[in-house]
Amino acid sequence: MEGVKYPPSEFSQKYAKILAPDGVLVAPEEMFGEGKPYGKETEDKTKLAFKVTLKKLDVMNPITEQNKHKLKNEKIDQIVECFPGAIPKNLPELLAKKKWSKPSSQVTSWKDWWEIHPQIVKLLETQVQLVQKWWKYIDRAYPGDEEILSSYKRIVTGIITHPITIGKCLANNTGARSNNKAKSIHLVGTDRPEATMIYSGFFNEILSVVTQNPVKLTLVSPDPANKQLAQDCPPSAPMLIHQRCKLTAWDGLYHDFWDSFVEKKKVEQPDVVLGIHPGLHAEGVYEFWEPTLELLLDKEVVTVFTFFSKEEYEASIVRLDNLFVNYISKGLNPFGSEHCKQTPHNPDEMWASNLYWITFKGRTVDMNSMTLK
């Protein structure tokens, strides 16, 4: 599927001026008809475009007996993703203003998260009513308001999973300390999702999880998405992106960053190192991670990796077992994305951001004597 555009994104971009003229989804009666911006010809083209998009999705996502129950939600999500302005533009701002009404330790699942964000649910319910009005242009039976609302919630979890997972990594693996002492997390192998989280403002959810201390975020990666941040806020000049959060970034591999900055005490040793979707299971990728893994294990730094799927998670455990990793915890991430998609190489496998995670520190074996610790 490499090089193929995702049909909902393609539709959303092409028809944004019609469905969401100011970046905000509107009802069809505001756009079509006498005295409205568009006439019947454009209306018919829009309906046809929906039909073509759904056909492309049917080809992209083959249904089998094994996966048809898994694809039920994805088929709805894909239609919702077609709507430009589906996720409200002011969502980051609303989240930044809203303090959690429960301590972070009591928010342990998405169910808990939604219970303390009723204003976000109300916002999404408004979107549901608009989607319902557009559904007459879609050649599918309307699944009902509750199903569309659930779809919106799944899509939101796909966005919020990154900052909450980062926050929980810090909260779960650091103890109490004086309120003015920052907690530090180094994000390694970062790419577009982490950069987008910073630029959009969704990083504020990290601070909703870690409430008692400032947070220092350090992004280290050779990925193009990290280059601009590395120029804007290098280790020598951290950027204050919130009164409780500093950001710095570096363009390169983590073991080189450690040698140049941590080892020379130019940057603090982190409380936690987190790699989101490192791809440890993949040939040609693991080799780039080996020097960093050896470093983190030798220095006994608390390290967390997240994974897209059970398949990737289990293959990565095999890699880590060969390094005698001392696991602190491993399994499903309670704040993994619920926005699941079909895996391109296997129609019966599903993936989602941060679905699984592993936390480890050091090794179970003394590498000099090769005896158990």
C-alpha positions as CSV (number, residue, x, y, z in Angstrom):
1,M,0.0,0.0,0.0
2,E,3.1,2.2,0.0
3,G,2.5,5.4,-1.9
4,V,-1.3,5.0,-1.9
5,K,-3.2,7.9,-0.3
6,Y,-5.6,7.1,2.5
7,P,-9.0,7.6,0.9
8,P,-10.7,9.4,3.8
9,S,-7.8,11.9,4.0
10,E,-7.9,12.4,0.3
11,F,-11.7,13.1,0.4
12,S,-11.5,15.3,3.4
13,Q,-8.8,17.5,1.9
14,K,-10.5,17.7,-1.5
15,Y,-14.0,18.6,-0.2
16,A,-13.0,20.6,2.8
17,K,-14.4,23.9,1.3
18,I,-17.7,22.3,0.8
19,L,-18.2,20.4,4.0
20,A,-16.2,22.6,6.4
21,P,-15.7,26.0,4.7
22,D,-14.0,27.6,7.7
23,G,-12.4,24.5,9.1
24,V,-15.6,23.7,11.0
25,L,-18.0,21.0,9.8
26,V,-21.4,22.5,8.8
27,A,-24.8,21.0,7.8
28,P,-25.4,20.2,4.1
29,E,-28.4,22.6,4.0
30,E,-26.0,25.5,4.7
31,M,-24.1,24.7,1.5
32,F,-26.5,23.3,-1.1
33,G,-29.7,24.9,-2.5
34,E,-31.1,28.2,-3.7
35,G,-29.1,31.1,-2.4
36,K,-26.5,28.8,-0.9
37,P,-22.8,28.6,-2.0
38,Y,-23.3,25.5,-4.1
39,G,-26.0,24.1,-6.5
40,K,-27.2,20.6,-7.4
41,E,-24.2,19.8,-9.7
42,T,-21.7,20.1,-6.8
43,E,-24.1,18.3,-4.5
44,D,-24.2,15.3,-6.9
45,K,-20.4,15.4,-7.3
46,T,-20.0,15.3,-3.5
47,K,-22.4,12.3,-3.3
48,L,-20.5,10.5,-6.0
49,A,-17.1,11.3,-4.3
50,F,-18.4,9.6,-1.1
51,K,-19.4,6.5,-3.1
52,V,-16.0,6.3,-4.8
53,T,-14.2,6.7,-1.5
54,L,-16.1,3.9,0.1
55,K,-15.3,1.6,-2.9
56,K,-11.6,2.4,-2.5
57,L,-11.9,1.5,1.2
58,D,-13.6,-1.8,0.3
59,V,-10.6,-2.7,-1.9
60,M,-8.1,-1.5,0.7
61,N,-9.8,-3.4,3.6
62,P,-10.8,-6.9,2.5
63,I,-13.3,-8.6,4.8
64,T,-12.9,-12.2,5.8
65,E,-14.8,-14.5,8.2
66,Q,-12.0,-14.0,10.7
67,N,-11.9,-10.2,10.7
68,K,-15.4,-9.1,9.9
69,H,-16.2,-8.5,13.6
70,K,-13.0,-6.5,14.0
71,L,-13.6,-4.3,11.0
72,K,-17.1,-3.3,12.1
73,N,-15.7,-0.3,14.0
74,E,-13.1,0.6,11.5
75,K,-15.6,0.8,8.7
76,I,-17.6,3.4,10.7
77,D,-14.4,5.2,11.7
78,Q,-13.3,5.5,8.1
79,I,-16.5,7.3,7.1
80,V,-16.3,9.7,10.1
81,E,-12.6,10.4,9.1
82,C,-14.0,11.6,5.7
83,F,-15.5,14.7,7.3
84,P,-13.1,17.7,7.4
85,G,-13.2,19.5,10.7
86,A,-14.6,16.3,12.3
87,I,-12.4,16.7,15.4
88,P,-13.1,20.3,16.7
89,K,-10.2,22.7,16.1
90,N,-10.4,24.0,19.7
91,L,-10.0,20.5,21.3
92,P,-6.3,21.2,22.3
93,E,-7.4,24.5,23.9
94,L,-10.3,22.9,25.8
95,L,-8.0,20.2,27.1
96,A,-5.4,22.7,28.2
97,K,-7.9,24.7,30.2
98,K,-9.5,21.7,31.9
99,K,-7.9,20.3,35.0
100,W,-8.6,16.7,35.7
101,S,-11.2,16.4,38.4
102,K,-9.6,13.2,39.8
103,P,-6.0,12.5,40.8
104,S,-4.0,10.9,37.9
105,S,-3.7,7.7,40.0
106,Q,-7.5,7.3,39.8
107,V,-7.6,7.8,36.0
108,T,-6.6,4.3,34.9
109,S,-8.6,3.7,31.7
110,W,-10.3,5.6,28.8
111,K,-13.6,5.1,30.6
112,D,-12.2,7.1,33.5
113,W,-10.8,9.8,31.1
114,W,-14.2,10.3,29.4
115,E,-16.0,10.5,32.7
116,I,-13.9,13.6,33.7
117,H,-14.3,15.2,30.3
118,P,-18.1,15.6,29.9
119,Q,-17.6,18.9,28.0
120,I,-15.6,17.1,25.3
121,V,-18.4,14.5,25.0
122,K,-20.9,17.3,24.5
123,L,-18.8,18.8,21.8
124,L,-18.6,15.5,20.0
125,E,-22.3,15.0,20.3
126,T,-22.8,18.3,18.3
127,Q,-20.5,16.8,15.6
128,V,-22.6,13.6,15.6
129,Q,-25.7,15.6,14.7
130,L,-23.9,17.1,11.7
131,V,-22.6,13.8,10.5
132,Q,-26.2,12.4,10.7
133,K,-27.3,15.1,8.3
134,W,-24.6,14.3,5.8
135,W,-25.3,10.5,6.0
136,K,-27.9,10.8,3.2
137,Y,-25.0,11.3,0.8
138,I,-23.4,8.0,1.9
139,D,-24.4,4.6,0.4
140,R,-24.5,2.9,3.8
141,A,-27.2,2.4,6.5
142,Y,-26.9,4.9,9.3
143,P,-25.5,3.0,12.3
144,G,-27.1,5.3,14.9
145,D,-26.0,8.3,17.0
146,E,-24.3,6.2,19.7
147,E,-22.2,4.4,17.1
148,I,-21.0,7.6,15.6
149,L,-20.2,9.1,19.0
150,S,-18.2,6.0,19.8
151,S,-16.3,6.4,16.6
152,Y,-15.5,10.0,17.5
153,K,-14.3,8.9,20.9
154,R,-12.0,6.2,19.3
155,I,-10.5,8.8,16.9
156,V,-9.8,11.2,19.9
157,T,-8.0,8.4,21.7
158,G,-5.8,8.0,18.7
159,I,-4.7,11.6,19.2
160,I,-4.6,11.7,23.0
161,T,-2.8,8.4,23.5
162,H,0.6,9.9,23.0
163,P,0.6,12.6,25.7
164,I,-1.2,10.4,28.2
165,T,1.2,7.5,27.6
166,I,4.1,9.9,28.1
167,G,2.6,11.3,31.3
168,K,1.8,7.8,32.6
169,C,5.4,6.7,31.9
170,L,6.6,9.5,34.2
171,A,3.9,9.1,36.8
172,N,4.3,5.3,37.0
173,N,8.1,5.3,37.2
174,T,9.1,8.3,39.3
175,G,8.5,8.8,43.0
176,A,7.6,11.9,45.0
177,R,10.0,14.8,45.0
178,S,9.9,18.5,45.8
179,N,7.4,20.4,43.7
180,N,9.9,22.6,42.0
181,K,12.1,19.7,40.8
182,A,11.4,18.7,37.2
183,K,10.7,15.2,36.0
184,S,12.6,14.4,32.9
185,I,11.7,12.1,30.0
186,H,13.7,11.5,26.9
187,L,11.6,10.6,23.8
188,V,13.8,8.6,21.5
189,G,13.2,7.8,17.8
190,T,10.5,10.5,17.6
191,D,8.8,11.3,14.3
192,R,5.7,13.2,13.1
193,P,3.2,12.2,15.9
194,E,5.4,13.5,18.7
195,A,6.2,16.7,16.8
196,T,2.5,17.2,16.0
197,M,1.7,16.7,19.7
198,I,4.0,19.7,20.5
199,Y,2.8,22.0,17.8
200,S,-0.9,21.3,18.3
201,G,-0.8,21.8,22.0
202,F,-2.0,18.3,22.9
203,F,1.2,18.0,25.1
204,N,-0.8,19.7,27.8
205,E,-2.3,16.3,28.7
206,I,1.1,15.2,29.9
207,L,0.8,18.0,32.6
208,S,-2.7,16.8,33.5
209,V,-1.1,13.4,34.4
210,V,2.0,14.9,36.1
211,T,0.5,17.6,38.2
212,Q,2.9,18.1,41.1
213,N,6.2,18.8,39.2
214,P,7.5,20.6,36.1
215,V,8.3,18.4,33.2
216,K,11.3,18.4,30.9
217,L,10.7,16.9,27.5
218,T,13.7,16.0,25.3
219,L,13.1,14.7,21.8
220,V,16.0,12.8,20.1
221,S,15.7,11.5,16.6
222,P,17.2,11.8,13.1
223,D,13.7,11.9,11.6
224,P,12.9,14.9,9.4
225,A,9.9,15.8,11.6
226,N,12.3,16.4,14.5
227,K,14.7,18.7,12.6
228,Q,12.8,22.0,13.0
229,L,12.4,21.4,16.7
230,A,16.1,20.6,17.0
231,Q,16.9,24.0,15.4
232,D,14.3,25.9,17.5
233,C,15.2,24.4,20.9
234,P,18.6,22.6,21.0
235,P,19.9,21.3,24.3
236,S,21.8,24.5,24.9
237,A,18.6,26.6,24.7
238,P,15.5,24.7,26.0
239,M,12.2,26.3,25.1
240,L,9.5,27.1,27.8
241,I,6.4,25.8,26.1
242,H,4.3,26.0,29.2
243,Q,5.0,27.4,32.7
244,R,5.5,23.9,33.8
245,C,7.1,22.4,30.8
246,K,10.5,22.8,29.0
247,L,11.3,21.3,25.6
248,T,14.5,20.5,23.9
249,A,15.3,18.5,20.8
250,W,18.3,17.0,19.1
251,D,18.8,15.7,15.5
252,G,20.5,12.3,15.7
253,L,20.7,8.9,17.4
254,Y,20.2,8.6,21.1
255,H,23.6,6.9,22.0
256,D,25.4,9.7,20.2
257,F,23.2,12.3,22.1
258,W,24.1,10.6,25.4
259,D,27.8,10.7,24.7
260,S,27.7,14.4,23.7
261,F,25.3,15.7,26.3
262,V,24.4,13.4,29.2
263,E,27.8,11.9,29.7
264,K,29.3,15.4,29.7
265,K,26.6,16.6,32.1
266,K,25.3,19.2,29.7
267,V,21.9,17.5,29.9
268,E,20.3,15.7,32.9
269,Q,20.2,11.9,33.0
270,P,16.5,11.2,32.4
271,D,14.0,9.7,34.9
272,V,12.6,7.7,32.0
273,V,13.4,7.0,28.3
274,L,10.4,6.3,26.1
275,G,10.4,5.0,22.5
276,I,7.0,5.2,20.8
277,H,6.8,2.5,18.1
278,P,10.5,1.8,17.8
279,G,10.2,-1.1,15.4
280,L,12.6,-3.3,17.3
281,H,11.0,-6.4,15.6
282,A,12.0,-5.2,12.1
283,E,15.2,-6.3,10.3
284,G,17.3,-3.3,9.3
285,V,15.7,-1.2,12.1
286,Y,16.8,-3.2,15.1
287,E,20.5,-2.8,14.2
288,F,20.2,1.0,14.6
289,W,18.7,0.5,18.0
290,E,21.3,-1.9,19.3
291,P,23.9,0.6,20.6
292,T,21.1,2.6,22.3
293,L,19.7,-0.5,23.9
294,E,23.1,-1.6,25.2
295,L,23.6,1.9,26.6
296,L,20.2,2.0,28.4
297,L,20.7,-1.4,29.9
298,D,24.3,-0.7,31.0
299,K,23.3,2.6,32.6
300,E,20.1,1.0,34.2
301,V,17.8,3.7,32.9
302,V,14.1,3.0,33.2
303,T,13.0,2.5,29.6
304,V,9.6,2.1,28.0
305,F,8.7,1.0,24.5
306,T,5.3,1.0,22.9
307,F,4.0,-1.2,20.1
308,F,1.3,-1.1,17.4
309,S,0.2,-4.7,17.7
310,K,0.4,-8.0,19.5
311,E,2.5,-9.4,16.7
312,E,5.1,-6.6,16.9
313,Y,5.1,-6.7,20.7
314,E,5.8,-10.4,20.9
315,A,8.5,-10.2,18.3
316,S,10.2,-7.3,20.2
317,I,10.1,-9.4,23.4
318,V,12.2,-12.0,21.7
319,R,14.7,-9.4,20.7
320,L,14.8,-8.0,24.3
321,D,15.0,-11.5,25.9
322,N,18.3,-12.0,24.0
323,L,19.7,-9.0,25.9
324,F,18.6,-10.4,29.3
325,V,16.3,-7.5,29.9
326,N,15.0,-7.0,33.5
327,Y,11.3,-6.3,32.9
328,I,9.3,-4.1,35.3
329,S,6.0,-4.6,33.5
330,K,4.7,-5.5,30.1
331,G,1.3,-6.0,28.3
332,L,-1.6,-4.0,27.1
333,N,-1.4,-0.2,27.6
334,P,-4.6,1.0,29.2
335,F,-4.2,4.2,27.3
336,G,-3.4,2.6,23.9
337,S,-5.4,4.1,21.1
338,E,-8.9,2.5,20.5
339,H,-8.7,3.7,16.9
340,C,-7.8,0.4,15.5
341,K,-7.0,-0.3,11.8
342,Q,-6.4,-3.3,9.6
343,T,-2.7,-4.3,9.2
344,P,-1.8,-3.9,5.4
345,H,0.2,-7.1,5.3
346,N,-2.3,-9.3,7.1
347,P,-6.1,-8.6,6.8
348,D,-6.8,-10.6,10.0
349,E,-4.4,-8.5,12.2
350,M,-5.3,-5.1,13.6
351,W,-3.0,-2.3,14.9
352,A,-3.4,0.9,17.0
353,S,-1.0,3.4,18.4
354,N,0.6,2.4,21.7
355,L,-1.5,-0.7,22.0
356,Y,1.1,-2.6,24.0
357,W,4.0,-1.4,26.2
358,I,7.1,-2.8,27.9
359,T,8.9,-1.2,30.9
360,F,12.4,-2.4,31.9
361,K,15.5,-1.4,33.8
362,G,18.9,-3.0,33.5
363,R,19.5,-6.7,33.0
364,T,18.8,-9.9,34.9
365,V,22.4,-11.1,34.2
366,D,25.8,-9.6,35.2
367,M,27.4,-9.4,31.7
368,N,31.0,-9.7,33.1
369,S,30.4,-12.9,35.1
370,M,27.4,-14.1,33.1
371,T,25.7,-14.9,36.4
372,L,22.2,-14.0,37.5
373,K,21.9,-10.8,39.5
